[in-house]
């Protein structure tokens, strides 16, 4: 079990950290929630039946831990409405892989998209993060969210429309 857990950690830790960070946008909270995910993984590792991939199982646990956090904090709506200041958080993610900031820095369009992501619903944001940032399939996303693939597709479509609308509003209000 120790080797399997270590493999799981090495293979998915950065993606897991990024996923939770995109949801809560606070490094200390992300670290706490990642630790909670690993505690739950260790407690239930022996009962994992392999009905989904290990990655899907791990991200499903992460999603539930994050939702539990929001419920406990009573901050779900507040978190969704907050804007994320990339300049303020540039040094938060230290890893050999590119951080979300480094990726966003490559393109103003991508950076704007990350900022506009905060205006999406929590479900829309989760789908966008899983599908496009974590590059998961529709089926994997559906398994993690415990939804049908149809619901993922519909939510993804609405999220993209919302992002486009937000980006157009931003561009229309800010001439360069």
C-alpha positions as CSV (number, residue, x, y, z in Angstrom):
1,X,0.0,0.0,0.0
2,X,2.8,2.4,0.8
3,X,4.3,2.1,-2.7
4,X,0.9,2.6,-4.3
5,X,0.2,5.7,-2.2
6,X,3.6,7.1,-3.0
7,X,2.9,6.5,-6.7
8,X,-0.5,8.2,-6.4
9,X,1.1,11.1,-4.7
10,X,4.0,11.5,-7.2
11,X,1.7,11.2,-10.2
12,X,-1.1,13.5,-9.2
13,X,0.1,15.8,-6.4
14,X,0.7,18.9,-8.6
15,X,-2.7,18.5,-10.4
16,X,-4.5,17.9,-7.1
17,X,-2.9,21.0,-5.6
18,X,-3.7,23.1,-8.6
19,X,-7.3,21.9,-8.7
20,X,-8.0,22.8,-5.1
21,X,-6.0,26.0,-5.4
22,X,-8.2,27.1,-8.3
23,X,-11.3,26.4,-6.2
24,X,-10.3,28.1,-2.9
25,X,-7.5,30.5,-4.1
26,X,-5.6,30.5,-0.9
27,X,-2.3,28.7,-0.4
28,X,-2.6,27.8,3.3
29,X,-6.2,26.6,2.8
30,X,-5.2,24.6,-0.2
31,X,-2.4,22.9,1.7
32,X,-4.8,22.0,4.5
33,X,-7.4,20.6,2.1
34,X,-4.7,18.6,0.2
35,X,-3.6,17.1,3.5
36,X,-7.3,16.3,4.3
37,X,-7.6,14.6,0.8
38,X,-4.6,12.4,1.5
39,X,-5.9,11.5,5.0
40,X,-9.2,10.4,3.4
41,X,-7.3,8.5,0.7
42,X,-5.2,6.6,3.3
43,X,-8.4,5.8,5.3
44,X,-10.2,4.4,2.2
45,X,-7.3,3.1,0.1
46,X,-8.0,-0.5,1.0
47,X,-11.6,-0.2,-0.1
48,X,-10.9,1.3,-3.5
49,X,-12.4,-1.2,-5.9
50,X,-11.0,0.2,-9.2
51,X,-14.4,1.0,-10.7
52,X,-12.9,4.2,-11.8
53,X,-9.3,5.3,-12.4
54,X,-7.2,6.2,-9.4
55,X,-7.1,9.8,-10.7
56,X,-10.9,10.0,-11.0
57,X,-11.2,8.6,-7.5
58,X,-8.6,11.0,-6.1
59,X,-10.2,14.1,-7.7
60,X,-13.7,13.0,-6.5
61,X,-12.4,12.9,-3.0
62,X,-10.7,16.4,-3.5
63,X,-14.0,17.8,-4.8
64,X,-15.9,16.5,-1.7
65,X,-13.2,17.9,0.6
66,X,-13.5,21.3,-1.1
67,X,-17.3,21.3,-0.9
68,X,-17.1,20.3,2.8
69,X,-14.7,23.2,3.4
70,X,-17.1,25.7,1.7
71,X,-20.0,24.4,3.7
72,X,-18.2,24.6,7.0
73,X,-17.0,28.1,6.2
74,X,-20.4,29.3,5.0
75,X,-18.4,31.1,2.3
76,X,-19.5,29.4,-0.9
77,X,-21.1,32.5,-2.4
78,X,-18.4,34.8,-1.2
79,X,-15.6,32.6,-2.7
80,X,-17.4,32.4,-6.0
81,X,-17.7,36.1,-6.2
82,X,-14.1,37.0,-5.2
83,X,-11.7,38.1,-7.9
84,X,-8.3,36.5,-8.1
85,X,-5.3,38.8,-8.3
86,X,-2.6,36.9,-10.2
87,X,0.1,39.5,-9.4
88,X,-0.5,39.1,-5.7
89,X,-0.3,35.3,-5.8
90,X,2.5,34.8,-8.3
91,X,4.8,33.0,-5.8
92,X,2.2,30.8,-4.2
93,X,2.7,27.6,-6.3
94,X,6.2,26.4,-6.1
95,X,6.7,23.3,-8.3
96,X,8.9,22.3,-11.2
97,X,5.8,22.3,-13.4
98,X,4.5,25.7,-14.7
99,X,2.3,27.4,-12.2
100,X,-1.2,28.7,-13.3
101,X,0.3,32.2,-13.2
102,X,3.2,31.2,-15.5
103,X,0.8,29.6,-17.9
104,X,-1.6,32.6,-17.8
105,X,1.3,35.0,-18.3
106,X,2.0,33.5,-21.7
107,X,-1.2,35.0,-23.1
108,X,-3.3,37.9,-22.1
109,X,-6.4,36.1,-23.3
110,X,-5.7,33.1,-21.0
111,X,-5.0,35.5,-18.1
112,X,-8.3,37.2,-18.8
113,X,-10.0,33.9,-18.9
114,X,-8.7,32.9,-15.5
115,X,-9.9,36.2,-14.1
116,X,-13.4,35.8,-15.7
117,X,-13.6,32.2,-14.4
118,X,-14.5,33.7,-11.0
119,X,-17.7,34.9,-12.4
120,X,-18.9,31.4,-13.3
121,X,-20.9,29.3,-11.0
122,X,-19.0,26.8,-8.8
123,X,-20.2,23.9,-11.0
124,X,-19.1,25.7,-14.2
125,X,-15.8,26.5,-12.7
126,X,-15.2,22.9,-11.6
127,X,-16.0,21.7,-15.1
128,X,-13.7,24.2,-16.8
129,X,-10.9,23.3,-14.4
130,X,-11.3,19.6,-14.8
131,X,-11.9,19.6,-18.6
132,X,-9.5,22.2,-19.8
133,X,-6.9,22.9,-17.0
134,X,-6.6,19.3,-15.7
135,X,-7.4,18.0,-19.3
136,X,-9.8,15.3,-18.1
137,X,-12.2,13.6,-20.4
138,X,-16.0,14.2,-20.2
139,X,-16.4,10.8,-18.7
140,X,-13.7,11.4,-16.0
141,X,-15.2,14.8,-15.2
142,X,-18.7,13.2,-14.9
143,X,-17.3,10.5,-12.6
144,X,-15.5,13.0,-10.4
145,X,-18.6,15.2,-10.1
146,X,-20.9,12.3,-9.9
147,X,-22.9,13.6,-12.9
148,X,-24.1,12.3,-16.2
149,X,-21.9,13.0,-19.2
150,X,-24.8,15.0,-20.6
151,X,-24.8,17.3,-17.5
152,X,-21.1,17.8,-17.9
153,X,-21.5,18.8,-21.6
154,X,-24.4,21.2,-20.8
155,X,-22.5,22.8,-17.9
156,X,-19.3,23.0,-20.0
157,X,-21.3,24.7,-22.8
158,X,-22.9,27.2,-20.4
159,X,-19.5,27.9,-18.7
160,X,-17.9,28.6,-22.1
161,X,-20.7,31.0,-23.0
162,X,-20.4,32.7,-19.6
163,X,-16.6,33.0,-20.0
164,X,-17.0,34.5,-23.5
165,X,-19.6,36.9,-22.3
166,X,-17.4,38.0,-19.3
167,X,-14.4,38.4,-21.6
168,X,-16.3,40.4,-24.1
169,X,-17.7,42.7,-21.4
170,X,-14.2,43.2,-20.0
171,X,-12.7,44.0,-23.4
172,X,-15.6,46.3,-24.3
173,X,-15.2,48.2,-21.1
174,X,-11.4,48.5,-21.3
175,X,-10.0,49.9,-24.5
176,X,-6.3,49.8,-25.0
